[in-house]
Amino acid sequence: MSNQEPNQSTTPAERMLAACRLEPADCTPVWFMRQAGRCLADYRKLRERYDILTMTRTPELCAQVTRMPVDVLGVDGAVLYADIMLPLFGMGVPFSIDPGVGPIVHAPVRDRAGVDALRVVEAESATPELFETIRMLRRDLGERAALIGFAGAPYTVASYLIEGRPSRDHARAKSLMYGDPALWNRLMEKLTEVTVRYLRAQVAAGVQVVQLFDSWMGDLGRREYSRHVLPHTRRIFAALRAEGVPTIHFGTGTVGLLEQMAEAGPDLVSVDWRVPLDEAWSRIGAGKGIQGNLDPAVLLTPMEVVREHAAGVLAAAGGRPGHVFNLGHGVLPDTPSDHLRQLVEFVHQETARQRAEVPA
């Protein structure tokens, strides 16, 4: 960690990048997973006209939605409006997104023939419109926010591929993992290669931070994760290290896997509300940053309650460099957008005040 004084003229983009590098900034940066979503009135209007995949694959629409939280909420990070399933276009896997269900894979991958049929192509040829959007956003955003790219981690994407749709227990995926580890490893290796290419292409196009979403990893035990998933996740973060951008590892229900998440090699570990932030930071180690970890449901309560809980998160962070304020998961659809805006202001003002009071 740096002992330098924070730059008082820090821009939102610089603030976000400083925290990701465990360097001091003028205040704690804020962004929210699913910040471009149903809680924003302008987004709801667009969704009346376009489906999700059309919006993600139309650069002008995708850039517009990505910018919305920066303009409306004042967040320091603009997360690319995309879906973790987009790389499947290049892999030759037909899928759709059902607004009431989630991703639907029309031909689930459950045997060797299915795994062997998965294509590994250059990311730019698979989803060229996504990279056009990234280049457009870097021009449009300037220093108003850091641009955050992302991908689904191999285990989570494999779960969708095998199950064919969202699942509570991921039984088919885990039965393949346990019953045919060689085939499982073959699938994970392909997904890992696709993910590395996809994220490298995002960086080349202009994203400044990368988050790897392993949403379902919390369903695994420590031994199973370490054996069947960790080597592949570690390879992704190792490949990104050479790209020179900060990386964030996200999962939910990961109280038992925090050390393994840190071991995978990200710069920051994103933690949910099921573990106190200071305890989580102690477990992942002082050399890592941390992201989180307000319960999204808190934002459905009166604003004074939101501030109280947010203050608790900030107290647990203790003003240390390397904290990015976020929710433990995505913004809930019924969240008042003004609560999000006020929360951003509160975090900025409270941490700026705290740092100003620290003796030189």
Secondary structure, DSSP 4 states (H G I P E B T S, - for coil): ---SPPPTT--HHHHHHHHHTT---SS--B--TT-SSTTSHHHHHHHTT--HHHHHTSHHHHHHHHHHHHHHH--SEEE----TTTTHHHHT--EEEETTTEEEESS---SHHHHHH-----HHHH-HHHHHHHHHHHHHHTTSSEEEEEEE-HHHHHHHHHHSS--SS-HHHHHHHHH-HHHHHHHHHHHHHHHHHHHHHHHHHT-SEEEEE-TTGGGS-HHHHHHHTHHHHHHHHHHHHTTT--EEEE-SS-GGGHHHHHHT--SEEE--TTS-HHHHHHHH-TTSEEEEEE-GGGGGS-HHHHHHHHHHHHHHHTT-TTEEEEESSPPPTT--HHHHHHHHHHHHHHHHHHHHHS--
